[in-house]
Amino acid sequence: MVQEKSNEKLDKIIKQLEKGFDTEKLPKALMDIREDALQDEDPLLAKVLRLAAEYITEEGCFDHTVEKVEDDEGEEELVEPGTDAENLSYLLQLLKKADNKWNREEIKEMRTFLKLKLY
């Protein structure tokens, strides 16, 4: 995210996730950060934040990750999803450094997954 205050908001949510996954508060917090993404004119981040908030509202969880590891042959494979809090924390960490091209690719993958699950 471009704005420092946006990263501070992300850090606050990540700290809250360490205490537990609150399906009531998380969607509102994500939509608040989405407003920052709209101000930054970053449609990818705005979209993935909206979709993540909708997914949590509808499903009551965040049961997918785009985190990958490389095997011995150099092939990438998805990591098994962790807890809802771990999965969302991973996405939020990607958003903090969204200017990194590999992070943007993973954010795009998450956007695609969420769109397929919701629509």
N, CA, C and O atoms as a GROMACS GRO file, in nm:
protein
  476
    1MET      N    1   0.085  -0.116   0.000
    1MET     CA    2   0.000   0.000   0.000
    1MET      C    3   0.091   0.124   0.000
    1MET      O    4   0.201   0.122   0.055
    2VAL      N    5   0.043   0.228  -0.061
    2VAL     CA    6   0.123   0.349  -0.077
    2VAL      C    7   0.128   0.430   0.052
    2VAL      O    8   0.235   0.475   0.093
    3GLN      N    9   0.015   0.450   0.114
    3GLN     CA   10   0.008   0.536   0.232
    3GLN      C   11   0.059   0.464   0.357
    3GLN      O   12   0.026   0.348   0.382
    4GLU      N   13   0.140   0.534   0.434
    4GLU     CA   14   0.192   0.477   0.559
    4GLU      C   15   0.079   0.441   0.656
    4GLU      O   16   0.084   0.340   0.726
    5LYS      N   17  -0.025   0.528   0.658
    5LYS     CA   18  -0.137   0.499   0.748
    5LYS      C   19  -0.208   0.369   0.709
    5LYS      O   20  -0.264   0.300   0.794
    6SER      N   21  -0.206   0.337   0.581
    6SER     CA   22  -0.267   0.211   0.535
    6SER      C   23  -0.190   0.092   0.590
    6SER      O   24  -0.250  -0.005   0.636
    7ASN      N   25  -0.057   0.100   0.586
    7ASN     CA   26   0.023  -0.009   0.639
    7ASN      C   27   0.007  -0.021   0.790
    7ASN      O   28   0.011  -0.131   0.844
    8GLU      N   29  -0.012   0.091   0.857
    8GLU     CA   30  -0.038   0.087   1.001
    8GLU      C   31  -0.170   0.016   1.029
    8GLU      O   32  -0.181  -0.061   1.124
    9LYS      N   33  -0.272   0.043   0.947
    9LYS     CA   34  -0.401  -0.025   0.962
    9LYS      C   35  -0.386  -0.174   0.938
    9LYS      O   36  -0.443  -0.256   1.011
   10LEU      N   37  -0.306  -0.211   0.836
   10LEU     CA   38  -0.283  -0.353   0.809
   10LEU      C   39  -0.212  -0.419   0.927
   10LEU      O   40  -0.248  -0.530   0.967
   11ASP      N   41  -0.112  -0.351   0.983
   11ASP     CA   42  -0.041  -0.404   1.099
   11ASP      C   43  -0.136  -0.426   1.217
   11ASP      O   44  -0.125  -0.525   1.289
   12LYS      N   45  -0.229  -0.333   1.236
   12LYS     CA   46  -0.325  -0.343   1.345
   12LYS      C   47  -0.414  -0.467   1.327
   12LYS      O   48  -0.441  -0.539   1.423
   13ILE      N   49  -0.459  -0.490   1.204
   13ILE     CA   50  -0.542  -0.607   1.177
   13ILE      C   51  -0.462  -0.735   1.198
   13ILE      O   52  -0.512  -0.832   1.254
   14ILE      N   53  -0.337  -0.736   1.153
   14ILE     CA   54  -0.252  -0.854   1.170
   14ILE      C   55  -0.234  -0.886   1.319
   14ILE      O   56  -0.239  -1.002   1.358
   15LYS      N   57  -0.215  -0.783   1.400
   15LYS     CA   58  -0.203  -0.803   1.546
   15LYS      C   59  -0.334  -0.859   1.604
   15LYS      O   60  -0.332  -0.947   1.690
   16GLN      N   61  -0.446  -0.808   1.555
   16GLN     CA   62  -0.575  -0.857   1.603
   16GLN      C   63  -0.594  -1.004   1.563
   16GLN      O   64  -0.653  -1.082   1.638
   17LEU      N   65  -0.545  -1.041   1.446
   17LEU     CA   66  -0.558  -1.179   1.400
   17LEU      C   67  -0.479  -1.275   1.489
   17LEU      O   68  -0.515  -1.392   1.501
   18GLU      N   69  -0.373  -1.226   1.550
   18GLU     CA   70  -0.296  -1.310   1.642
   18GLU      C   71  -0.380  -1.348   1.764
   18GLU      O   72  -0.356  -1.451   1.827
   19LYS      N   73  -0.478  -1.264   1.796
   19LYS     CA   74  -0.566  -1.290   1.911
   19LYS      C   75  -0.686  -1.374   1.871
   19LYS      O   76  -0.747  -1.440   1.956
   20GLY      N   77  -0.722  -1.373   1.743
   20GLY     CA   78  -0.837  -1.450   1.699
   20GLY      C   79  -0.897  -1.393   1.571
   20GLY      O   80  -0.868  -1.279   1.532
   21PHE      N   81  -0.980  -1.472   1.507
   21PHE     CA   82  -1.043  -1.438   1.380
   21PHE      C   83  -1.186  -1.392   1.408
   21PHE      O   84  -1.274  -1.474   1.434
   22ASP      N   85  -1.209  -1.261   1.404
   22ASP     CA   86  -1.338  -1.202   1.438
   22ASP      C   87  -1.417  -1.173   1.311
   22ASP      O   88  -1.391  -1.074   1.242
   23THR      N   89  -1.512  -1.258   1.280
   23THR     CA   90  -1.589  -1.245   1.156
   23THR      C   91  -1.680  -1.123   1.156
   23THR      O   92  -1.731  -1.084   1.051
   24GLU      N   93  -1.702  -1.062   1.272
   24GLU     CA   94  -1.784  -0.942   1.280
   24GLU      C   95  -1.705  -0.816   1.245
   24GLU      O   96  -1.753  -0.730   1.172
   25LYS      N   97  -1.583  -0.806   1.297
   25LYS     CA   98  -1.504  -0.683   1.282
   25LYS      C   99  -1.418  -0.682   1.155
   25LYS      O  100  -1.393  -0.575   1.099
   26LEU      N  101  -1.373  -0.798   1.110
   26LEU     CA  102  -1.279  -0.802   0.998
   26LEU      C  103  -1.333  -0.741   0.868
   26LEU      O  104  -1.263  -0.662   0.806
   27PRO      N  105  -1.455  -0.775   0.827
   27PRO     CA  106  -1.503  -0.716   0.702
   27PRO      C  107  -1.504  -0.563   0.704
   27PRO      O  108  -1.467  -0.499   0.605
   28LYS      N  109  -1.546  -0.505   0.815
   28LYS     CA  110  -1.548  -0.359   0.827
   28LYS      C  111  -1.406  -0.303   0.819
   28LYS      O  112  -1.383  -0.201   0.753
   29ALA      N  113  -1.311  -0.367   0.886
   29ALA     CA  114  -1.172  -0.321   0.883
   29ALA      C  115  -1.114  -0.330   0.741
   29ALA      O  116  -1.041  -0.241   0.697
   30LEU      N  117  -1.146  -0.438   0.671
   30LEU     CA  118  -1.097  -0.453   0.534
   30LEU      C  119  -1.158  -0.348   0.441
   30LEU      O  120  -1.089  -0.296   0.353
   31MET      N  121  -1.286  -0.319   0.460
   31MET     CA  122  -1.350  -0.217   0.377
   31MET      C  123  -1.294  -0.078   0.406
   31MET      O  124  -1.290   0.007   0.318
   32ASP      N  125  -1.251  -0.054   0.529
   32ASP     CA  126  -1.187   0.072   0.564
   32ASP      C  127  -1.055   0.087   0.488
   32ASP      O  128  -1.026   0.193   0.433
   33ILE      N  129  -0.976  -0.018   0.485
   33ILE     CA  130  -0.849  -0.014   0.412
   33ILE      C  131  -0.876  -0.005   0.261
   33ILE      O  132  -0.796   0.053   0.188
   34ARG      N  133  -0.985  -0.063   0.217
   34ARG     CA  134  -1.021  -0.054   0.074
   34ARG      C  135  -1.035   0.091   0.031
   34ARG      O  136  -0.997   0.127  -0.080
   35GLU      N  137  -1.089   0.175   0.119
   35GLU     CA  138  -1.101   0.318   0.087
   35GLU      C  139  -0.964   0.379   0.059
   35GLU      O  140  -0.951   0.464  -0.029
   36ASP      N  141  -0.862   0.337   0.133
   36ASP     CA  142  -0.726   0.385   0.108
   36ASP      C  143  -0.677   0.339  -0.029
   36ASP      O  144  -0.613   0.415  -0.101
   37ALA      N  145  -0.708   0.214  -0.064
   37ALA     CA  146  -0.667   0.162  -0.195
   37ALA      C  147  -0.736   0.240  -0.308
   37ALA      O  148  -0.676   0.264  -0.413
   38LEU      N  149  -0.860   0.278  -0.286
   38LEU     CA  150  -0.931   0.359  -0.386
   38LEU      C  151  -0.865   0.496  -0.400
   38LEU      O  152  -0.851   0.547  -0.511
   39GLN      N  153  -0.824   0.556  -0.287
   39GLN     CA  154  -0.755   0.685  -0.291
   39GLN      C  155  -0.621   0.673  -0.363
   39GLN      O  156  -0.578   0.764  -0.433
   40ASP      N  157  -0.555   0.558  -0.345
   40ASP     CA  158  -0.426   0.532  -0.411
   40ASP      C  159  -0.445   0.497  -0.559
   40ASP      O  160  -0.348   0.484  -0.634
   41GLU      N  161  -0.571   0.483  -0.600
   41GLU     CA  162  -0.606   0.443  -0.737
   41GLU      C  163  -0.542   0.311  -0.774
   41GLU      O  164  -0.482   0.296  -0.881
   42ASP      N  165  -0.557   0.212  -0.683
   42ASP     CA  166  -0.507   0.077  -0.707
   42ASP      C  167  -0.626  -0.018  -0.711
   42ASP      O  168  -0.667  -0.071  -0.608
   43PRO      N  169  -0.681  -0.040  -0.831
   43PRO     CA  170  -0.802  -0.121  -0.841
   43PRO      C  171  -0.783  -0.267  -0.798
   43PRO      O  172  -0.877  -0.328  -0.749
   44LEU      N  173  -0.663  -0.323  -0.816
   44LEU     CA  174  -0.639  -0.462  -0.774
   44LEU      C  175  -0.656  -0.476  -0.623
   44LEU      O  176  -0.725  -0.566  -0.576
   45LEU      N  177  -0.594  -0.386  -0.548
   45LEU     CA  178  -0.604  -0.394  -0.402
   45LEU      C  179  -0.745  -0.365  -0.355
   45LEU      O  180  -0.795  -0.431  -0.263
   46ALA      N  181  -0.809  -0.267  -0.416
   46ALA     CA  182  -0.947  -0.236  -0.379
   46ALA      C  183  -1.038  -0.356  -0.401
   46ALA      O  184  -1.123  -0.387  -0.318
   47LYS      N  185  -1.018  -0.424  -0.513
   47LYS     CA  186  -1.102  -0.540  -0.546
   47LYS      C  187  -1.078  -0.656  -0.450
   47LYS      O  188  -1.173  -0.715  -0.399
   48VAL      N  189  -0.951  -0.689  -0.425
   48VAL     CA  190  -0.922  -0.804  -0.339
   48VAL      C  191  -0.967  -0.777  -0.196
   48VAL      O  192  -1.010  -0.870  -0.127
   49LEU      N  193  -0.957  -0.654  -0.150
   49LEU     CA  194  -1.005  -0.622  -0.016
   49LEU      C  195  -1.157  -0.636  -0.007
   49LEU      O  196  -1.210  -0.689   0.091
   50ARG      N  197  -1.228  -0.588  -0.110
   50ARG     CA  198  -1.374  -0.601  -0.110
   50ARG      C  199  -1.415  -0.748  -0.114
   50ARG      O  200  -1.503  -0.792  -0.040
   51LEU      N  201  -1.348  -0.824  -0.202
   51LEU     CA  202  -1.382  -0.967  -0.214
   51LEU      C  203  -1.350  -1.043  -0.085
   51LEU      O  204  -1.427  -1.130  -0.045
   52ALA      N  205  -1.238  -1.010  -0.022
   52ALA     CA  206  -1.203  -1.076   0.105
   52ALA      C  207  -1.308  -1.046   0.212
   52ALA      O  208  -1.349  -1.135   0.287
   53ALA      N  209  -1.353  -0.920   0.219
   53ALA     CA  210  -1.456  -0.882   0.316
   53ALA      C  211  -1.586  -0.957   0.286
   53ALA      O  212  -1.651  -1.007   0.378
   54GLU      N  213  -1.624  -0.965   0.160
   54GLU     CA  214  -1.746  -1.038   0.123
   54GLU      C  215  -1.734  -1.186   0.156
   54GLU      O  216  -1.829  -1.246   0.206
   55TYR      N  217  -1.618  -1.243   0.128
   55TYR     CA  218  -1.597  -1.386   0.153
   55TYR      C  219  -1.610  -1.417   0.302
   55TYR      O  220  -1.676  -1.513   0.340
   56ILE      N  221  -1.547  -1.334   0.385
   56ILE     CA  222  -1.555  -1.354   0.530
   56ILE      C  223  -1.700  -1.340   0.577
   56ILE      O  224  -1.745  -1.417   0.662
   57THR      N  225  -1.771  -1.241   0.524
   57THR     CA  226  -1.911  -1.220   0.561
   57THR      C  227  -1.997  -1.340   0.522
   57THR      O  228  -2.079  -1.386   0.602
   58GLU      N  229  -1.978  -1.390   0.401
   58GLU     CA  230  -2.062  -1.499   0.352
   58GLU      C  231  -2.023  -1.636   0.407
   58GLU      O  232  -2.110  -1.717   0.440
   59GLU      N  233  -1.893  -1.661   0.417
   59GLU     CA  234  -1.846  -1.794   0.456
   59GLU      C  235  -1.811  -1.806   0.604
   59GLU      O  236  -1.807  -1.916   0.659
   60GLY      N  237  -1.787  -1.693   0.668
   60GLY     CA  238  -1.750  -1.696   0.809
   60GLY      C  239  -1.610  -1.748   0.834
   60GLY      O  240  -1.576  -1.788   0.945
   61CYS      N  241  -1.528  -1.746   0.728
   61CYS     CA  242  -1.391  -1.796   0.740
   61CYS      C  243  -1.305  -1.735   0.629
   61CYS      O  244  -1.354  -1.658   0.546
   62PHE      N  245  -1.178  -1.770   0.629
   62PHE     CA  246  -1.086  -1.733   0.520
   62PHE      C  247  -0.995  -1.853   0.501
   62PHE      O  248  -0.882  -1.856   0.549
   63ASP      N  249  -1.047  -1.953   0.430
   63ASP     CA  250  -0.987  -2.086   0.426
   63ASP      C  251  -0.903  -2.115   0.302
   63ASP      O  252  -0.895  -2.230   0.258
   64HIS      N  253  -0.840  -2.012   0.247
   64HIS     CA  254  -0.757  -2.032   0.128
   64HIS      C  255  -0.631  -1.948   0.141
   64HIS      O  256  -0.632  -1.841   0.202
   65THR      N  257  -0.523  -1.998   0.083
   65THR     CA  258  -0.400  -1.921   0.078
   65THR      C  259  -0.341  -1.931  -0.063
   65THR      O  260  -0.372  -2.025  -0.137
   66VAL      N  261  -0.258  -1.836  -0.098
   66VAL     CA  262  -0.186  -1.840  -0.225
   66VAL      C  263  -0.036  -1.855  -0.199
   66VAL      O  264   0.046  -1.842  -0.290
   67GLU      N  265  -0.003  -1.883  -0.073
   67GLU     CA  266   0.138  -1.902  -0.035
   67GLU      C  267   0.192  -2.027  -0.103
   67GLU      O  268   0.126  -2.131  -0.108
   68LYS      N  269   0.314  -2.015  -0.155
   68LYS     CA  270   0.374  -2.125  -0.230
   68LYS      C  271   0.513  -2.157  -0.175
   68LYS      O  272   0.578  -2.073  -0.112
   69VAL      N  273   0.555  -2.280  -0.201
   69VAL     CA  274   0.693  -2.323  -0.172
   69VAL      C  275   0.748  -2.388  -0.297
   69VAL      O  276   0.673  -2.438  -0.382
   70GLU      N  277   0.879  -2.387  -0.307
   70GLU     CA  278   0.945  -2.452  -0.420
   70GLU      C  279   0.990  -2.590  -0.378
   70GLU      O  280   1.046  -2.609  -0.270
   71ASP      N  281   0.965  -2.690  -0.466
   71ASP     CA  282   1.012  -2.825  -0.436
   71ASP      C  283   1.156  -2.842  -0.486
   71ASP      O  284   1.217  -2.746  -0.532
   72ASP      N  285   1.208  -2.963  -0.478
   72ASP     CA  286   1.348  -2.989  -0.516
   72ASP      C  287   1.377  -2.960  -0.663
   72ASP      O  288   1.490  -2.926  -0.698
   73GLU      N  289   1.277  -2.974  -0.749
   73GLU     CA  290   1.295  -2.949  -0.892
   73GLU      C  291   1.270  -2.803  -0.929
   73GLU      O  292   1.278  -2.768  -1.047
   74GLY      N  293   1.241  -2.719  -0.832
   74GLY     CA  294   1.216  -2.578  -0.860
   74GLY      C  295   1.072  -2.547  -0.897
   74GLY      O  296   1.041  -2.435  -0.936
   75GLU      N  297   0.985  -2.647  -0.887
   75GLU     CA  298   0.843  -2.626  -0.917
   75GLU      C  299   0.774  -2.566  -0.795
   75GLU      O  300   0.802  -2.605  -0.681
   76GLU      N  301   0.684  -2.472  -0.820
   76GLU     CA  302   0.609  -2.412  -0.710
   76GLU      C  303   0.481  -2.489  -0.685
   76GLU      O  304   0.415  -2.536  -0.778
   77GLU      N  305   0.447  -2.502  -0.559
   77GLU     CA  306   0.319  -2.563  -0.524
   77GLU      C  307   0.259  -2.487  -0.407
   77GLU      O  308   0.331  -2.432  -0.323
   78LEU      N  309   0.126  -2.485  -0.403
   78LEU     CA  310   0.057  -2.414  -0.295
   78LEU      C  311   0.080  -2.482  -0.162
   78LEU      O  312   0.085  -2.605  -0.153
   79VAL      N  313   0.095  -2.401  -0.060
   79VAL     CA  314   0.105  -2.449   0.077
   79VAL      C  315  -0.037  -2.485   0.122
   79VAL      O  316  -0.133  -2.418   0.084
   80GLU      N  317  -0.049  -2.590   0.201
   80GLU     CA  318  -0.180  -2.624   0.256
   80GLU      C  319  -0.231  -2.505   0.337
   80GLU      O  320  -0.156  -2.446   0.414
   81PRO      N  321  -0.357  -2.470   0.321
   81PRO     CA  322  -0.411  -2.358   0.399
   81PRO      C  323  -0.393  -2.380   0.549
   81PRO      O  324  -0.409  -2.492   0.600
   82GLY      N  325  -0.360  -2.273   0.618
   82GLY     CA  326  -0.348  -2.279   0.764
   82GLY      C  327  -0.480  -2.240   0.826
   82GLY      O  328  -0.587  -2.269   0.772
   83THR      N  329  -0.473  -2.175   0.938
   83THR     CA  330  -0.595  -2.126   1.002
   83THR      C  331  -0.646  -2.005   0.924
   83THR      O  332  -0.575  -1.948   0.841
   84ASP      N  333  -0.768  -1.968   0.949
   84ASP     CA  334  -0.826  -1.850   0.884
   84ASP      C  335  -0.738  -1.727   0.910
   84ASP      O  336  -0.712  -1.648   0.820
   85ALA      N  337  -0.694  -1.712   1.035
   85ALA     CA  338  -0.610  -1.598   1.071
   85ALA      C  339  -0.477  -1.600   0.996
   85ALA      O  340  -0.432  -1.496   0.948
   86GLU      N  341  -0.414  -1.716   0.985
   86GLU     CA  342  -0.287  -1.727   0.913
   86GLU      C  343  -0.304  -1.693   0.766
   86GLU      O  344  -0.222  -1.622   0.708
   87ASN      N  345  -0.410  -1.743   0.706
   87ASN     CA  346  -0.434  -1.719   0.564
   87ASN      C  347  -0.458  -1.571   0.536
   87ASN      O  348  -0.402  -1.516   0.441
   88LEU      N  349  -0.540  -1.507   0.618
   88LEU     CA  350  -0.568  -1.365   0.599
   88LEU      C  351  -0.443  -1.282   0.630
   88LEU      O  352  -0.416  -1.184   0.560
   89SER      N  353  -0.368  -1.319   0.732
   89SER     CA  354  -0.243  -1.248   0.764
   89SER      C  355  -0.148  -1.252   0.646
   89SER      O  356  -0.082  -1.152   0.615
   90TYR      N  357  -0.139  -1.366   0.581
   90TYR     CA  358  -0.050  -1.378   0.464
   90TYR      C  359  -0.092  -1.280   0.355
   90TYR      O  360  -0.008  -1.211   0.298
   91LEU      N  361  -0.222  -1.273   0.326
   91LEU     CA  362  -0.271  -1.180   0.226
   91LEU      C  363  -0.240  -1.036   0.266
   91LEU      O  364  -0.196  -0.956   0.183
   92LEU      N  365  -0.261  -1.003   0.391
   92LEU     CA  366  -0.236  -0.866   0.437
   92LEU      C  367  -0.087  -0.831   0.428
   92LEU      O  368  -0.052  -0.717   0.398
   93GLN      N  369   0.000  -0.927   0.453
   93GLN     CA  370   0.144  -0.904   0.437
   93GLN      C  371   0.176  -0.874   0.290
   93GLN      O  372   0.260  -0.788   0.261
   94LEU      N  373   0.111  -0.945   0.199
   94LEU     CA  374   0.130  -0.917   0.056
   94LEU      C  375   0.086  -0.775   0.022
   94LEU      O  376   0.153  -0.705  -0.054
   95LEU      N  377  -0.026  -0.734   0.079
   95LEU     CA  378  -0.079  -0.601   0.051
   95LEU      C  379   0.015  -0.491   0.100
   95LEU      O  380   0.024  -0.386   0.037
   96LYS      N  381   0.084  -0.516   0.210
   96LYS     CA  382   0.176  -0.416   0.264
   96LYS      C  383   0.289  -0.385   0.165
   96LYS      O  384   0.340  -0.273   0.161
   97LYS      N  385   0.326  -0.484   0.086
   97LYS     CA  386   0.433  -0.467  -0.012
   97LYS      C  387   0.380  -0.497  -0.153
   97LYS      O  388   0.438  -0.574  -0.229
   98ALA      N  389   0.268  -0.434  -0.183
   98ALA     CA  390   0.198  -0.462  -0.308
   98ALA      C  391   0.272  -0.411  -0.431
   98ALA      O  392   0.235  -0.446  -0.543
   99ASP      N  393   0.374  -0.328  -0.413
   99ASP     CA  394   0.450  -0.280  -0.528
   99ASP      C  395   0.548  -0.386  -0.580
   99ASP      O  396   0.602  -0.371  -0.689
  100ASN      N  397   0.571  -0.492  -0.503
  100ASN     CA  398   0.657  -0.602  -0.546
  100ASN      C  399   0.582  -0.685  -0.649
  100ASN      O  400   0.467  -0.724  -0.626
  101LYS      N  401   0.646  -0.713  -0.764
  101LYS     CA  402   0.573  -0.780  -0.873
  101LYS      C  403   0.528  -0.921  -0.837
  101LYS      O  404   0.423  -0.966  -0.884
  102TRP      N  405   0.606  -0.993  -0.755
  102TRP     CA  406   0.565  -1.129  -0.716
  102TRP      C  407   0.448  -1.123  -0.619
  102TRP      O  408   0.359  -1.207  -0.625
  103ASN      N  409   0.450  -1.025  -0.532
  103ASN     CA  410   0.336  -1.008  -0.441
  103ASN      C  411   0.210  -0.976  -0.520
  103ASN      O  412   0.103  -1.029  -0.490
  104ARG      N  413   0.221  -0.891  -0.620
  104ARG     CA  414   0.104  -0.856  -0.702
  104ARG      C  415   0.049  -0.980  -0.773
  104ARG      O  416  -0.072  -0.996  -0.786
  105GLU      N  417   0.138  -1.067  -0.817
  105GLU     CA  418   0.092  -1.191  -0.883
  105GLU      C  419   0.011  -1.276  -0.785
  105GLU      O  420  -0.094  -1.330  -0.822
  106GLU      N  421   0.059  -1.287  -0.661
  106GLU     CA  422  -0.015  -1.365  -0.562
  106GLU      C  423  -0.147  -1.296  -0.525
  106GLU      O  424  -0.248  -1.363  -0.501
  107ILE      N  425  -0.146  -1.165  -0.520
  107ILE     CA  426  -0.270  -1.092  -0.493
  107ILE      C  427  -0.370  -1.116  -0.605
  107ILE      O  428  -0.489  -1.134  -0.579
  108LYS      N  429  -0.323  -1.119  -0.728
  108LYS     CA  430  -0.411  -1.148  -0.843
  108LYS      C  431  -0.468  -1.290  -0.831
  108LYS      O  432  -0.585  -1.312  -0.861
  109GLU      N  433  -0.386  -1.385  -0.789
  109GLU     CA  434  -0.434  -1.522  -0.771
  109GLU      C  435  -0.543  -1.528  -0.665
  109GLU      O  436  -0.644  -1.598  -0.681
  110MET      N  437  -0.524  -1.454  -0.556
  110MET     CA  438  -0.625  -1.451  -0.451
  110MET      C  439  -0.753  -1.388  -0.503
  110MET      O  440  -0.862  -1.437  -0.476
  111ARG      N  441  -0.739  -1.278  -0.579
  111ARG     CA  442  -0.858  -1.214  -0.638
  111ARG      C  443  -0.935  -1.313  -0.723
  111ARG      O  444  -1.058  -1.321  -0.714
  112THR      N  445  -0.864  -1.388  -0.806
  112THR     CA  446  -0.928  -1.486  -0.894
  112THR      C  447  -1.000  -1.593  -0.813
  112THR      O  448  -1.114  -1.628  -0.843
  113PHE      N  449  -0.933  -1.646  -0.711
  113PHE     CA  450  -0.995  -1.748  -0.626
  113PHE      C  451  -1.123  -1.695  -0.562
  113PHE      O  452  -1.227  -1.760  -0.566
  114LEU      N  453  -1.114  -1.576  -0.502
  114LEU     CA  454  -1.230  -1.519  -0.433
  114LEU      C  455  -1.346  -1.494  -0.529
  114LEU      O  456  -1.461  -1.519  -0.495
  115LYS      N  457  -1.314  -1.443  -0.650
  115LYS     CA  458  -1.420  -1.420  -0.748
  115LYS      C  459  -1.490  -1.550  -0.786
  115LYS      O  460  -1.612  -1.555  -0.796
  116LEU      N  461  -1.410  -1.656  -0.805
  116LEU     CA  462  -1.469  -1.785  -0.842
  116LEU      C  463  -1.555  -1.841  -0.729
  116LEU      O  464  -1.661  -1.898  -0.756
  117LYS      N  465  -1.514  -1.825  -0.605
  117LYS     CA  466  -1.590  -1.877  -0.493
  117LYS      C  467  -1.718  -1.797  -0.468
  117LYS      O  468  -1.820  -1.854  -0.430
  118LEU      N  469  -1.711  -1.666  -0.488
  118LEU     CA  470  -1.826  -1.580  -0.458
  118LEU      C  471  -1.926  -1.572  -0.572
  118LEU      O  472  -2.046  -1.558  -0.548
  119TYR      N  473  -1.879  -1.581  -0.695
  119TYR     CA  474  -1.970  -1.561  -0.809
  119TYR      C  475  -1.972  -1.682  -0.893
  119TYR      O  476  -2.042  -1.686  -0.994
   0.00000   0.00000   0.00000
